[in-house]
Amino acid sequence: QVVEKQLFTGSWDKKVKIWDLNSGNCLNTLEGHSHSVTHLHVTRKHIISGSDDLTIKVWDRKTGACIKTIPLGESPKSLKVLG
């Protein structure tokens, strides 16, 4: 997902990364999932990631801190934030 000249990626390496589109540099790496990151949604203040570790994590976009982990009973099939 691209937001404000930044690219947000999640991968099999269990990490969420924030990239600067102008320089190509990695600005931050968010670690905390124990399996592949399969879904991402980015808002002005948060990054929401879904993983095969059966959790959704909410990250503070500015600091990169995980502020909430939501356990699921299965891997997420999709991720959409409403409101």
Disulfide bonds with the S-S distance in Angstrom:
none
